[in-house]
């Protein structure tokens, strides 16, 4: 299975909704009931996502600023 990969396209001052929307499923383009898990500590921070509807998994890569933004969201 190939894991789809994308690069996040949100700005660090975007609201949570937009940040979450940037993870949207590449198949059905929904972002409301995704399962996601941040891997934010590594050299190449990313978020692993899964759409329960399409049973598709993919990974979204973040730049360091976006990773910080995500870590903040994760904690709230
Ligand atoms: Zn989907």
PDB file of the backbone (N, CA, C, O) and the ligand in Angstrom, with CONECT records:
HET     ZN  A 101       1
ATOM      1  N   UNK A   1       0.839  -1.194   0.000  1.00  0.00           N
ATOM      2  CA  UNK A   1       0.000   0.000   0.000  1.00  0.00           C
ATOM      3  C   UNK A   1       0.872   1.241   0.000  1.00  0.00           C
ATOM      4  O   UNK A   1       1.814   1.348   0.785  1.00  0.00           O
ATOM      5  N   UNK A   2       0.561   2.159  -0.866  1.00  0.00           N
ATOM      6  CA  UNK A   2       1.288   3.423  -0.899  1.00  0.00           C
ATOM      7  C   UNK A   2       0.625   4.409   0.053  1.00  0.00           C
ATOM      8  O   UNK A   2      -0.590   4.606   0.031  1.00  0.00           O
ATOM      9  N   UNK A   3       1.444   5.014   0.876  1.00  0.00           N
ATOM     10  CA  UNK A   3       0.917   6.030   1.767  1.00  0.00           C
ATOM     11  C   UNK A   3       0.967   7.367   1.051  1.00  0.00           C
ATOM     12  O   UNK A   3       2.040   7.856   0.697  1.00  0.00           O
ATOM     13  N   UNK A   4      -0.192   7.949   0.843  1.00  0.00           N
ATOM     14  CA  UNK A   4      -0.244   9.257   0.206  1.00  0.00           C
ATOM     15  C   UNK A   4       0.426  10.287   1.100  1.00  0.00           C
ATOM     16  O   UNK A   4       0.377  10.183   2.326  1.00  0.00           O
ATOM     17  N   UNK A   5       1.039  11.261   0.496  1.00  0.00           N
ATOM     18  CA  UNK A   5       1.696  12.311   1.267  1.00  0.00           C
ATOM     19  C   UNK A   5       1.350  13.660   0.680  1.00  0.00           C
ATOM     20  O   UNK A   5       1.206  13.817  -0.532  1.00  0.00           O
ATOM     21  N   UNK A   6       1.219  14.632   1.568  1.00  0.00           N
ATOM     22  CA  UNK A   6       0.893  15.977   1.137  1.00  0.00           C
ATOM     23  C   UNK A   6       1.654  16.941   2.030  1.00  0.00           C
ATOM     24  O   UNK A   6       2.215  16.552   3.054  1.00  0.00           O
ATOM     25  N   UNK A   7       1.665  18.186   1.632  1.00  0.00           N
ATOM     26  CA  UNK A   7       2.288  19.217   2.450  1.00  0.00           C
ATOM     27  C   UNK A   7       1.196  20.142   2.949  1.00  0.00           C
ATOM     28  O   UNK A   7       0.338  20.578   2.181  1.00  0.00           O
ATOM     29  N   UNK A   8       1.233  20.439   4.235  1.00  0.00           N
ATOM     30  CA  UNK A   8       0.179  21.256   4.826  1.00  0.00           C
ATOM     31  C   UNK A   8       0.189  22.660   4.233  1.00  0.00           C
ATOM     32  O   UNK A   8       1.245  23.214   3.929  1.00  0.00           O
ATOM     33  N   UNK A   9      -0.992  23.216   4.077  1.00  0.00           N
ATOM     34  CA  UNK A   9      -1.111  24.533   3.464  1.00  0.00           C
ATOM     35  C   UNK A   9      -1.892  25.482   4.363  1.00  0.00           C
ATOM     36  O   UNK A   9      -2.764  26.208   3.885  1.00  0.00           O
ATOM     37  N   UNK A  10      -1.596  25.485   5.632  1.00  0.00           N
ATOM     38  CA  UNK A  10      -2.234  26.491   6.484  1.00  0.00           C
ATOM     39  C   UNK A  10      -1.173  27.458   6.996  1.00  0.00           C
ATOM     40  O   UNK A  10       0.015  27.139   7.030  1.00  0.00           O
ATOM     41  N   UNK A  11      -1.618  28.630   7.388  1.00  0.00           N
ATOM     42  CA  UNK A  11      -0.713  29.585   8.013  1.00  0.00           C
ATOM     43  C   UNK A  11      -0.825  29.422   9.519  1.00  0.00           C
ATOM     44  O   UNK A  11      -1.852  28.983  10.035  1.00  0.00           O
ATOM     45  N   UNK A  12       0.230  29.776  10.208  1.00  0.00           N
ATOM     46  CA  UNK A  12       0.254  29.515  11.647  1.00  0.00           C
ATOM     47  C   UNK A  12      -0.749  30.377  12.400  1.00  0.00           C
ATOM     48  O   UNK A  12      -1.080  30.070  13.545  1.00  0.00           O
ATOM     49  N   UNK A  13      -1.238  31.448  11.783  1.00  0.00           N
ATOM     50  CA  UNK A  13      -2.245  32.254  12.471  1.00  0.00           C
ATOM     51  C   UNK A  13      -3.663  31.932  11.998  1.00  0.00           C
ATOM     52  O   UNK A  13      -4.604  32.656  12.322  1.00  0.00           O
ATOM     53  N   UNK A  14      -3.816  30.863  11.241  1.00  0.00           N
ATOM     54  CA  UNK A  14      -5.154  30.431  10.852  1.00  0.00           C
ATOM     55  C   UNK A  14      -5.880  29.825  12.057  1.00  0.00           C
ATOM     56  O   UNK A  14      -5.240  29.257  12.941  1.00  0.00           O
ATOM     57  N   UNK A  15      -7.215  29.943  12.096  1.00  0.00           N
ATOM     58  CA  UNK A  15      -7.982  29.308  13.178  1.00  0.00           C
ATOM     59  C   UNK A  15      -7.948  27.784  13.068  1.00  0.00           C
ATOM     60  O   UNK A  15      -7.660  27.227  12.009  1.00  0.00           O
ATOM     61  N   UNK A  16      -8.250  27.121  14.191  1.00  0.00           N
ATOM     62  CA  UNK A  16      -8.194  25.659  14.244  1.00  0.00           C
ATOM     63  C   UNK A  16      -8.950  24.987  13.102  1.00  0.00           C
ATOM     64  O   UNK A  16      -8.494  23.985  12.553  1.00  0.00           O
ATOM     65  N   UNK A  17     -10.101  25.539  12.750  1.00  0.00           N
ATOM     66  CA  UNK A  17     -10.912  24.932  11.696  1.00  0.00           C
ATOM     67  C   UNK A  17     -10.148  24.843  10.380  1.00  0.00           C
ATOM     68  O   UNK A  17     -10.202  23.829   9.685  1.00  0.00           O
ATOM     69  N   UNK A  18      -9.441  25.908  10.051  1.00  0.00           N
ATOM     70  CA  UNK A  18      -8.674  25.924   8.804  1.00  0.00           C
ATOM     71  C   UNK A  18      -7.485  24.991   8.882  1.00  0.00           C
ATOM     72  O   UNK A  18      -7.127  24.337   7.903  1.00  0.00           O
ATOM     73  N   UNK A  19      -6.872  24.935  10.062  1.00  0.00           N
ATOM     74  CA  UNK A  19      -5.744  24.026  10.250  1.00  0.00           C
ATOM     75  C   UNK A  19      -6.212  22.594  10.030  1.00  0.00           C
ATOM     76  O   UNK A  19      -5.569  21.813   9.329  1.00  0.00           O
ATOM     77  N   UNK A  20      -7.348  22.266  10.644  1.00  0.00           N
ATOM     78  CA  UNK A  20      -7.896  20.920  10.479  1.00  0.00           C
ATOM     79  C   UNK A  20      -8.285  20.660   9.020  1.00  0.00           C
ATOM     80  O   UNK A  20      -8.086  19.564   8.497  1.00  0.00           O
ATOM     81  N   UNK A  21      -8.844  21.692   8.376  1.00  0.00           N
ATOM     82  CA  UNK A  21      -9.266  21.536   6.984  1.00  0.00           C
ATOM     83  C   UNK A  21      -8.082  21.228   6.075  1.00  0.00           C
ATOM     84  O   UNK A  21      -8.251  20.603   5.028  1.00  0.00           O
ATOM     85  N   UNK A  22      -6.904  21.655   6.460  1.00  0.00           N
ATOM     86  CA  UNK A  22      -5.726  21.404   5.628  1.00  0.00           C
ATOM     87  C   UNK A  22      -5.343  19.930   5.628  1.00  0.00           C
ATOM     88  O   UNK A  22      -4.523  19.500   4.817  1.00  0.00           O
ATOM     89  N   UNK A  23      -5.938  19.150   6.541  1.00  0.00           N
ATOM     90  CA  UNK A  23      -5.675  17.709   6.580  1.00  0.00           C
ATOM     91  C   UNK A  23      -6.696  16.919   5.773  1.00  0.00           C
ATOM     92  O   UNK A  23      -6.674  15.688   5.783  1.00  0.00           O
ATOM     93  N   UNK A  24      -7.579  17.605   5.084  1.00  0.00           N
ATOM     94  CA  UNK A  24      -8.742  16.942   4.482  1.00  0.00           C
ATOM     95  C   UNK A  24      -8.392  15.694   3.680  1.00  0.00           C
ATOM     96  O   UNK A  24      -7.335  15.608   3.056  1.00  0.00           O
ATOM     97  N   UNK A  25      -9.299  14.740   3.714  1.00  0.00           N
ATOM     98  CA  UNK A  25      -9.136  13.484   2.991  1.00  0.00           C
ATOM     99  C   UNK A  25      -8.958  13.743   1.501  1.00  0.00           C
ATOM    100  O   UNK A  25      -9.755  14.469   0.908  1.00  0.00           O
ATOM    101  N   UNK A  26      -7.923  13.162   0.877  1.00  0.00           N
ATOM    102  CA  UNK A  26      -7.704  13.381  -0.557  1.00  0.00           C
ATOM    103  C   UNK A  26      -8.779  12.741  -1.436  1.00  0.00           C
ATOM    104  O   UNK A  26      -8.892  13.080  -2.614  1.00  0.00           O
ATOM    105  N   UNK A  27      -9.564  11.826  -0.883  1.00  0.00           N
ATOM    106  CA  UNK A  27     -10.597  11.151  -1.665  1.00  0.00           C
ATOM    107  C   UNK A  27     -11.925  11.901  -1.578  1.00  0.00           C
ATOM    108  O   UNK A  27     -12.488  12.308  -2.594  1.00  0.00           O
ATOM    109  N   UNK A  28     -12.419  12.078  -0.345  1.00  0.00           N
ATOM    110  CA  UNK A  28     -13.747  12.676  -0.193  1.00  0.00           C
ATOM    111  C   UNK A  28     -13.673  14.140   0.247  1.00  0.00           C
ATOM    112  O   UNK A  28     -14.699  14.814   0.341  1.00  0.00           O
ATOM    113  N   UNK A  29     -12.466  14.630   0.514  1.00  0.00           N
ATOM    114  CA  UNK A  29     -12.234  16.034   0.859  1.00  0.00           C
ATOM    115  C   UNK A  29     -12.910  16.474   2.148  1.00  0.00           C
ATOM    116  O   UNK A  29     -13.116  17.667   2.369  1.00  0.00           O
ATOM    117  N   UNK A  30     -13.254  15.517   2.994  1.00  0.00           N
ATOM    118  CA  UNK A  30     -13.835  15.872   4.287  1.00  0.00           C
ATOM    119  C   UNK A  30     -12.732  15.941   5.332  1.00  0.00           C
ATOM    120  O   UNK A  30     -11.713  15.259   5.232  1.00  0.00           O
ATOM    121  N   UNK A  31     -12.958  16.776   6.330  1.00  0.00           N
ATOM    122  CA  UNK A  31     -11.964  16.871   7.393  1.00  0.00           C
ATOM    123  C   UNK A  31     -12.618  16.800   8.762  1.00  0.00           C
ATOM    124  O   UNK A  31     -11.944  16.978   9.776  1.00  0.00           O
ATOM    125  N   UNK A  32     -13.927  16.542   8.809  1.00  0.00           N
ATOM    126  CA  UNK A  32     -14.626  16.662  10.091  1.00  0.00           C
ATOM    127  C   UNK A  32     -14.530  15.420  10.963  1.00  0.00           C
ATOM    128  O   UNK A  32     -14.543  15.541  12.187  1.00  0.00           O
ATOM    129  N   UNK A  33     -14.435  14.242  10.384  1.00  0.00           N
ATOM    130  CA  UNK A  33     -14.366  13.065  11.255  1.00  0.00           C
ATOM    131  C   UNK A  33     -13.103  12.234  11.000  1.00  0.00           C
ATOM    132  O   UNK A  33     -13.125  11.004  11.053  1.00  0.00           O
ATOM    133  N   UNK A  34     -12.012  12.938  10.725  1.00  0.00           N
ATOM    134  CA  UNK A  34     -10.736  12.258  10.527  1.00  0.00           C
ATOM    135  C   UNK A  34     -10.156  11.775  11.850  1.00  0.00           C
ATOM    136  O   UNK A  34     -10.380  12.375  12.901  1.00  0.00           O
ATOM    137  N   UNK A  35      -9.411  10.685  11.774  1.00  0.00           N
ATOM    138  CA  UNK A  35      -8.531  10.330  12.885  1.00  0.00           C
ATOM    139  C   UNK A  35      -7.150  10.842  12.495  1.00  0.00           C
ATOM    140  O   UNK A  35      -6.682  10.586  11.386  1.00  0.00           O
ATOM    141  N   UNK A  36      -6.507  11.552  13.387  1.00  0.00           N
ATOM    142  CA  UNK A  36      -5.165  12.008  13.060  1.00  0.00           C
ATOM    143  C   UNK A  36      -4.251  11.905  14.271  1.00  0.00           C
ATOM    144  O   UNK A  36      -4.679  11.994  15.422  1.00  0.00           O
ATOM    145  N   UNK A  37      -3.010  11.718  13.969  1.00  0.00           N
ATOM    146  CA  UNK A  37      -2.018  11.530  15.012  1.00  0.00           C
ATOM    147  C   UNK A  37      -0.770  12.301  14.616  1.00  0.00           C
ATOM    148  O   UNK A  37      -0.169  12.022  13.578  1.00  0.00           O
ATOM    149  N   UNK A  38      -0.384  13.251  15.421  1.00  0.00           N
ATOM    150  CA  UNK A  38       0.779  14.063  15.098  1.00  0.00           C
ATOM    151  C   UNK A  38       2.082  13.384  15.465  1.00  0.00           C
ATOM    152  O   UNK A  38       2.217  12.833  16.557  1.00  0.00           O
ATOM    153  N   UNK A  39       3.040  13.424  14.553  1.00  0.00           N
ATOM    154  CA  UNK A  39       4.413  12.994  14.842  1.00  0.00           C
ATOM    155  C   UNK A  39       5.266  14.242  14.696  1.00  0.00           C
ATOM    156  O   UNK A  39       5.893  14.474  13.662  1.00  0.00           O
ATOM    157  N   UNK A  40       5.275  15.035  15.751  1.00  0.00           N
ATOM    158  CA  UNK A  40       5.767  16.408  15.640  1.00  0.00           C
ATOM    159  C   UNK A  40       7.181  16.592  16.168  1.00  0.00           C
ATOM    160  O   UNK A  40       7.746  17.679  16.043  1.00  0.00           O
ATOM    161  N   UNK A  41       7.759  15.558  16.751  1.00  0.00           N
ATOM    162  CA  UNK A  41       9.051  15.732  17.415  1.00  0.00           C
ATOM    163  C   UNK A  41      10.232  15.545  16.480  1.00  0.00           C
ATOM    164  O   UNK A  41      11.312  16.084  16.722  1.00  0.00           O
ATOM    165  N   UNK A  42      10.032  14.789  15.419  1.00  0.00           N
ATOM    166  CA  UNK A  42      11.164  14.367  14.594  1.00  0.00           C
ATOM    167  C   UNK A  42      11.742  15.483  13.752  1.00  0.00           C
ATOM    168  O   UNK A  42      11.319  16.636  13.829  1.00  0.00           O
ATOM    169  N   UNK A  43      12.705  15.114  12.960  1.00  0.00           N
ATOM    170  CA  UNK A  43      13.375  16.038  12.057  1.00  0.00           C
ATOM    171  C   UNK A  43      12.399  16.497  10.981  1.00  0.00           C
ATOM    172  O   UNK A  43      12.484  17.624  10.493  1.00  0.00           O
ATOM    173  N   UNK A  44      11.472  15.618  10.617  1.00  0.00           N
ATOM    174  CA  UNK A  44      10.527  15.857   9.534  1.00  0.00           C
ATOM    175  C   UNK A  44       9.114  15.763  10.089  1.00  0.00           C
ATOM    176  O   UNK A  44       8.447  14.749   9.881  1.00  0.00           O
ATOM    177  N   UNK A  45       8.636  16.790  10.789  1.00  0.00           N
ATOM    178  CA  UNK A  45       7.343  16.679  11.473  1.00  0.00           C
ATOM    179  C   UNK A  45       6.203  16.443  10.484  1.00  0.00           C
ATOM    180  O   UNK A  45       6.189  16.995   9.384  1.00  0.00           O
ATOM    181  N   UNK A  46       5.258  15.619  10.896  1.00  0.00           N
ATOM    182  CA  UNK A  46       4.144  15.295  10.006  1.00  0.00           C
ATOM    183  C   UNK A  46       2.949  14.877  10.847  1.00  0.00           C
ATOM    184  O   UNK A  46       3.068  14.632  12.048  1.00  0.00           O
ATOM    185  N   UNK A  47       1.811  14.801  10.204  1.00  0.00           N
ATOM    186  CA  UNK A  47       0.598  14.322  10.841  1.00  0.00           C
ATOM    187  C   UNK A  47       0.090  13.143  10.020  1.00  0.00           C
ATOM    188  O   UNK A  47      -0.076  13.236   8.804  1.00  0.00           O
ATOM    189  N   UNK A  48      -0.150  12.043  10.706  1.00  0.00           N
ATOM    190  CA  UNK A  48      -0.674  10.876  10.025  1.00  0.00           C
ATOM    191  C   UNK A  48      -2.188  10.902  10.155  1.00  0.00           C
ATOM    192  O   UNK A  48      -2.715  11.027  11.261  1.00  0.00           O
ATOM    193  N   UNK A  49      -2.889  10.784   9.036  1.00  0.00           N
ATOM    194  CA  UNK A  49      -4.337  10.923   9.031  1.00  0.00           C
ATOM    195  C   UNK A  49      -4.989   9.655   8.487  1.00  0.00           C
ATOM    196  O   UNK A  49      -4.404   8.910   7.700  1.00  0.00           O
ATOM    197  N   UNK A  50      -6.209   9.443   8.936  1.00  0.00           N
ATOM    198  CA  UNK A  50      -6.979   8.325   8.405  1.00  0.00           C
ATOM    199  C   UNK A  50      -8.427   8.757   8.282  1.00  0.00           C
ATOM    200  O   UNK A  50      -8.988   9.361   9.196  1.00  0.00           O
ATOM    201  N   UNK A  51      -9.026   8.443   7.142  1.00  0.00           N
ATOM    202  CA  UNK A  51     -10.439   8.744   6.925  1.00  0.00           C
ATOM    203  C   UNK A  51     -11.227   7.463   7.146  1.00  0.00           C
ATOM    204  O   UNK A  51     -11.077   6.521   6.368  1.00  0.00           O
ATOM    205  N   UNK A  52     -12.058   7.393   8.174  1.00  0.00           N
ATOM    206  CA  UNK A  52     -12.819   6.170   8.454  1.00  0.00           C
ATOM    207  C   UNK A  52     -13.831   5.875   7.348  1.00  0.00           C
ATOM    208  O   UNK A  52     -14.232   4.726   7.159  1.00  0.00           O
ATOM    209  N   UNK A  53     -14.235   6.893   6.631  1.00  0.00           N
ATOM    210  CA  UNK A  53     -15.214   6.737   5.573  1.00  0.00           C
ATOM    211  C   UNK A  53     -14.612   6.034   4.348  1.00  0.00           C
ATOM    212  O   UNK A  53     -15.217   5.118   3.790  1.00  0.00           O
ATOM    213  N   UNK A  54     -13.411   6.474   3.935  1.00  0.00           N
ATOM    214  CA  UNK A  54     -12.759   5.916   2.745  1.00  0.00           C
ATOM    215  C   UNK A  54     -11.772   4.815   3.115  1.00  0.00           C
ATOM    216  O   UNK A  54     -11.274   4.100   2.245  1.00  0.00           O
ATOM    217  N   UNK A  55     -11.491   4.683   4.424  1.00  0.00           N
ATOM    218  CA  UNK A  55     -10.453   3.757   4.872  1.00  0.00           C
ATOM    219  C   UNK A  55      -9.145   4.028   4.146  1.00  0.00           C
ATOM    220  O   UNK A  55      -8.434   3.113   3.730  1.00  0.00           O
ATOM    221  N   UNK A  56      -8.854   5.305   4.009  1.00  0.00           N
ATOM    222  CA  UNK A  56      -7.622   5.754   3.369  1.00  0.00           C
ATOM    223  C   UNK A  56      -6.737   6.405   4.423  1.00  0.00           C
ATOM    224  O   UNK A  56      -7.220   7.109   5.310  1.00  0.00           O
ATOM    225  N   UNK A  57      -5.433   6.160   4.312  1.00  0.00           N
ATOM    226  CA  UNK A  57      -4.478   6.806   5.203  1.00  0.00           C
ATOM    227  C   UNK A  57      -3.526   7.668   4.399  1.00  0.00           C
ATOM    228  O   UNK A  57      -3.207   7.348   3.254  1.00  0.00           O
ATOM    229  N   UNK A  58      -3.082   8.735   4.982  1.00  0.00           N
ATOM    230  CA  UNK A  58      -2.113   9.599   4.317  1.00  0.00           C
ATOM    231  C   UNK A  58      -1.360  10.384   5.371  1.00  0.00           C
ATOM    232  O   UNK A  58      -1.721  10.401   6.548  1.00  0.00           O
ATOM    233  N   UNK A  59      -0.313  11.028   4.915  1.00  0.00           N
ATOM    234  CA  UNK A  59       0.545  11.776   5.815  1.00  0.00           C
ATOM    235  C   UNK A  59       0.698  13.189   5.285  1.00  0.00           C
ATOM    236  O   UNK A  59       0.910  13.402   4.091  1.00  0.00           O
ATOM    237  N   UNK A  60       0.588  14.147   6.187  1.00  0.00           N
ATOM    238  CA  UNK A  60       0.740  15.545   5.807  1.00  0.00           C
ATOM    239  C   UNK A  60       1.996  16.088   6.482  1.00  0.00           C
ATOM    240  O   UNK A  60       2.124  16.035   7.705  1.00  0.00           O
ATOM    241  N   UNK A  61       2.905  16.600   5.690  1.00  0.00           N
ATOM    242  CA  UNK A  61       4.157  17.124   6.234  1.00  0.00           C
ATOM    243  C   UNK A  61       4.010  18.583   6.612  1.00  0.00           C
ATOM    244  O   UNK A  61       3.337  19.361   5.936  1.00  0.00           O
ATOM    245  N   UNK A  62       4.658  18.931   7.710  1.00  0.00           N
ATOM    246  CA  UNK A  62       4.558  20.282   8.253  1.00  0.00           C
ATOM    247  C   UNK A  62       5.937  20.928   8.282  1.00  0.00           C
ATOM    248  O   UNK A  62       6.956  20.247   8.407  1.00  0.00           O
ATOM    249  N   UNK A  63       5.953  22.253   8.164  1.00  0.00           N
ATOM    250  CA  UNK A  63       7.206  22.931   8.451  1.00  0.00           C
ATOM    251  C   UNK A  63       7.253  23.175   9.967  1.00  0.00           C
ATOM    252  O   UNK A  63       6.243  22.993  10.647  1.00  0.00           O
ATOM    253  N   UNK A  64       8.402  23.579  10.499  1.00  0.00           N
ATOM    254  CA  UNK A  64       8.536  23.673  11.965  1.00  0.00           C
ATOM    255  C   UNK A  64       7.503  24.593  12.611  1.00  0.00           C
ATOM    256  O   UNK A  64       7.011  24.301  13.701  1.00  0.00           O
ATOM    257  N   UNK A  65       7.169  25.701  11.950  1.00  0.00           N
ATOM    258  CA  UNK A  65       6.162  26.612  12.501  1.00  0.00           C
ATOM    259  C   UNK A  65       4.790  25.949  12.563  1.00  0.00           C
ATOM    260  O   UNK A  65       4.057  26.101  13.540  1.00  0.00           O
ATOM    261  N   UNK A  66       4.456  25.214  11.512  1.00  0.00           N
ATOM    262  CA  UNK A  66       3.169  24.517  11.486  1.00  0.00           C
ATOM    263  C   UNK A  66       3.132  23.431  12.547  1.00  0.00           C
ATOM    264  O   UNK A  66       2.095  23.201  13.169  1.00  0.00           O
ATOM    265  N   UNK A  67       4.258  22.764  12.756  1.00  0.00           N
ATOM    266  CA  UNK A  67       4.323  21.716  13.778  1.00  0.00           C
ATOM    267  C   UNK A  67       4.040  22.295  15.161  1.00  0.00           C
ATOM    268  O   UNK A  67       3.344  21.687  15.974  1.00  0.00           O
ATOM    269  N   UNK A  68       4.593  23.485  15.411  1.00  0.00           N
ATOM    270  CA  UNK A  68       4.330  24.159  16.685  1.00  0.00           C
ATOM    271  C   UNK A  68       2.846  24.467  16.830  1.00  0.00           C
ATOM    272  O   UNK A  68       2.252  24.273  17.890  1.00  0.00           O
ATOM    273  N   UNK A  69       2.274  24.946  15.753  1.00  0.00           N
ATOM    274  CA  UNK A  69       0.853  25.280  15.744  1.00  0.00           C
ATOM    275  C   UNK A  69       0.024  24.041  16.075  1.00  0.00           C
ATOM    276  O   UNK A  69      -0.945  24.107  16.830  1.00  0.00           O
ATOM    277  N   UNK A  70       0.423  22.921  15.498  1.00  0.00           N
ATOM    278  CA  UNK A  70      -0.292  21.679  15.708  1.00  0.00           C
ATOM    279  C   UNK A  70      -0.132  21.164  17.124  1.00  0.00           C
ATOM    280  O   UNK A  70      -1.091  20.687  17.732  1.00  0.00           O
ATOM    281  N   UNK A  71       1.061  21.258  17.641  1.00  0.00           N
ATOM    282  CA  UNK A  71       1.317  20.792  19.002  1.00  0.00           C
ATOM    283  C   UNK A  71       0.419  21.559  19.975  1.00  0.00           C
ATOM    284  O   UNK A  71      -0.093  21.006  20.948  1.00  0.00           O
ATOM    285  N   UNK A  72       0.248  22.831  19.684  1.00  0.00           N
ATOM    286  CA  UNK A  72      -0.591  23.674  20.514  1.00  0.00           C
ATOM    287  C   UNK A  72      -2.055  23.209  20.445  1.00  0.00           C
ATOM    288  O   UNK A  72      -2.756  23.166  21.455  1.00  0.00           O
ATOM    289  N   UNK A  73      -2.491  22.867  19.241  1.00  0.00           N
ATOM    290  CA  UNK A  73      -3.870  22.426  19.042  1.00  0.00           C
ATOM    291  C   UNK A  73      -4.109  21.083  19.719  1.00  0.00           C
ATOM    292  O   UNK A  73      -5.166  20.850  20.306  1.00  0.00           O
ATOM    293  N   UNK A  74      -3.118  20.206  19.629  1.00  0.00           N
ATOM    294  CA  UNK A  74      -3.205  18.885  20.211  1.00  0.00           C
ATOM    295  C   UNK A  74      -3.428  18.964  21.729  1.00  0.00           C
ATOM    296  O   UNK A  74      -4.139  18.145  22.312  1.00  0.00           O
ATOM    297  N   UNK A  75      -2.816  19.948  22.333  1.00  0.00           N
ATOM    298  CA  UNK A  75      -2.854  20.053  23.786  1.00  0.00           C
ATOM    299  C   UNK A  75      -4.175  20.648  24.274  1.00  0.00           C
ATOM    300  O   UNK A  75      -4.515  20.506  25.449  1.00  0.00           O
ATOM    301  N   UNK A  76      -4.912  21.301  23.402  1.00  0.00           N
ATOM    302  CA  UNK A  76      -6.124  21.988  23.844  1.00  0.00           C
ATOM    303  C   UNK A  76      -7.323  21.070  23.844  1.00  0.00           C
ATOM    304  O   UNK A  76      -8.425  21.495  24.191  1.00  0.00           O
TER     305      UNK A  76
HETATM  306 ZN    ZN A 101     -12.409  10.201   2.898  1.00  0.00          ZN
END
